[in-house]
Amino acid sequence: MKKRAIHWFRSDLRLSDNTALHALEKDLHETAECVAVYVLSDPDEGKWASGAASKWWLYHSLTSLQEDLKELNVPLVILSGVASEVLSRFAQSIKADSLYYNCRYEPWASKQEQAVEKELEKIGVECASFHDGLLIEPANLLNKTGGPYKVFTPFWNACLAHFDRHGIALPKRKFGKSIKGIKFDTIDYSNKSFKQDLDDLHMIPRIKWYEGMQEFWQPGEEGARKRLLHFVNKSITKYDTGRDRPGDSDVSYISPHLHFGEISARQIWHRALEHDCKSARTYLREIGWRDFAHYLLHFFPETPDEPLQKTFESFPWRTDNGSLEKWQQGMTGYPIVDAGMRQLWHLGWMHNRVRMIVASFLAKDLLLPWQRGAEWFWDTLVDADLANNTLGWQWTAGCGADAAPFFRIFNPVLQGEKFDPDGEYVKTWVPELAKLDKKWIHKPFDTPPLELQMAGVVLGENYPKPIVDHSAARQRALQALKSTK
Ligand SMILES: Cc1cc2nc3c(=O)[nH]c(=O)nc-3n(C[C@H](O)[C@H](O)[C@H](O)COP(=O)(O)OP(=O)(O)OC[C@H]3O[C@@H](n4cnc5c(N)ncnc54)[C@H](O)[C@@H]3O)c2cc1C
């Protein structure tokens, strides 16, 4: 009979509808005890350890989880280091006999899971792993030839057929009704040095560039619940048409909560289906893109660094740190691009339509490697997610699965005029252009001098001139594409 169990929290920072946590609760005898652990395992994650904005989020999410667990008398112990080493030492020191966890899908994570299981087996601790984070387990879905799907629509149709047959489990109630925690002071930390206070891990930067994020977001399970509720009550029926308008707020803003597992895809699925309308199904299709991204990462683990389409390996990308910096700072002279990059810096988040525009600008107008853009996103997004970020960048750069062809090059002026017709988005994030008439707001470089003067815009002084000419850049990109064929 099990006596002392550990739940290893990873990207499942919630107490409701958490597959491994509920299994632990079910397996434990009434008198048995449980302790929760989070391992900040930068060495395992290597290059893909959380970036600065994600660490900010993680700190607050763990603080919130610690509070929720405290109410159940379950301590959340924070460890840091190589997961297999610290978990094994910790399990020994509290004489645990089992460890429960939910799987992750990043390439480093499966290696980490194997190493943890191997080490814990050596000391007689039983490990139980579960699939939890996605609607469908990647290995369970193959095409007719037995290979992985590479195009979204057939993938999604196969998923829908699978859900029709097997259903999607109803979300489970909050964990903890019958659980007994281990009192903090009864834990014998025979080697205290490996237990950490969250504050010792320096996850919050000394310079307070995160104030905009702090105002906008509420990391943690409660924040996720509120976000979803607000979206389904106010916007889900408008999502179909509103999702492409970055100036409105008809999207769900659920991505960081989903990435950290503060809410499950199942909870979203069932809540959205309460609105049985076309718009809700469009929304669920986007949740399907998230599954597709993780599916691709599972079958093509090299894609965070390498293009899925091998012809792009010889693509003649440029090196130009000056242009890269101007793109990062939102100083390209193209208002919709600059608005997006500044929204990213301020909120740690950017609207999906604008992510596509700024990514296209980097890869095609500036001809810089998509990996440089993906790295910047990795550091600055609160929802930085290896699967979604890789898919988004490879899709836009034309080198991924089911990607937009490279020769389809977004014109940043036309994109701005189409998706931000009144210029509201640009006015919010590029205030120096706020007085420009909507006719000119997406092309200050073509604006008559008198209009510029009346709006207080001096190009090259309080707003930059374009760093490239779009038409010439487009030709250069098409030439580069030809050279790879
Ligand atoms: C270049 C680029 C990089 C991106 N990087 C990331 C990233 O690091 N992390 C991330 O979560 N998303 C990423 N995306 C996908 C998408 O932009 C965000 O998921 C979305 O903008 C988040 O806002 P939301 O929650 O309001 O989305 P909603 O429109 O409300 O969609 C709901 C959820 O569906 C999923 N979703 C929506 N669109 C996509 C998509 N295209 N691909 C995969 N999942 C999707 C997300 O989980 C999202 O939270 C990227 C897209 C691009 C083009």
The ligand as a Gaussian input file, in Angstrom:
#p B3LYP/6-31G(d) Opt

LIG

0 1
 C        5.538000      33.671000     -35.358000
 C        4.560000      33.098000     -34.366000
 C        4.993000      32.703000     -33.109000
 C        4.098000      32.179000     -32.168000
 N        4.558000      31.791000     -30.933000
 C        3.701000      31.277000     -30.032000
 C        4.148000      30.868000     -28.746000
 O        5.337000      30.898000     -28.425000
 N        3.229000      30.412000     -27.862000
 C        1.897000      30.306000     -28.176000
 O        1.097000      29.875000     -27.330000
 N        1.449000      30.636000     -29.401000
 C        2.294000      31.133000     -30.330000
 N        1.820000      31.504000     -31.562000
 C        0.408000      31.202000     -31.914000
 C       -0.615000      32.318000     -31.614000
 O       -0.170000      33.544000     -32.114000
 C       -0.920000      32.479000     -30.120000
 O       -1.229000      31.221000     -29.561000
 C       -2.125000      33.393000     -29.882000
 O       -1.905000      34.655000     -30.445000
 C       -2.359000      33.520000     -28.389000
 O       -3.395000      34.406000     -28.101000
 P       -4.816000      33.889000     -27.620000
 O       -4.669000      32.940000     -26.498000
 O       -5.665000      35.087000     -27.407000
 O       -5.309000      33.117000     -28.918000
 P       -6.762000      32.673000     -29.394000
 O       -6.929000      33.172000     -30.783000
 O       -7.799000      33.044000     -28.415000
 O       -6.595000      31.088000     -29.520000
 C       -6.765000      30.212000     -28.410000
 C       -5.601000      29.286000     -28.266000
 O       -5.434000      28.487000     -29.429000
 C       -4.043000      28.219000     -29.637000
 N       -3.629000      28.808000     -30.913000
 C       -4.198000      29.835000     -31.573000
 N       -3.542000      30.073000     -32.726000
 C       -2.527000      29.192000     -32.777000
 C       -1.495000      28.926000     -33.720000
 N       -1.371000      29.612000     -34.854000
 N       -0.611000      27.946000     -33.448000
 C       -0.710000      27.201000     -32.328000
 N       -1.683000      27.407000     -31.401000
 C       -2.571000      28.386000     -31.624000
 C       -3.287000      28.886000     -28.518000
 O       -3.050000      27.951000     -27.495000
 C       -4.257000      29.963000     -28.074000
 O       -4.065000      30.350000     -26.747000
 C        2.722000      32.038000     -32.520000
 C        2.289000      32.435000     -33.799000
 C        3.191000      32.968000     -34.702000
 C        2.690000      33.393000     -36.056000

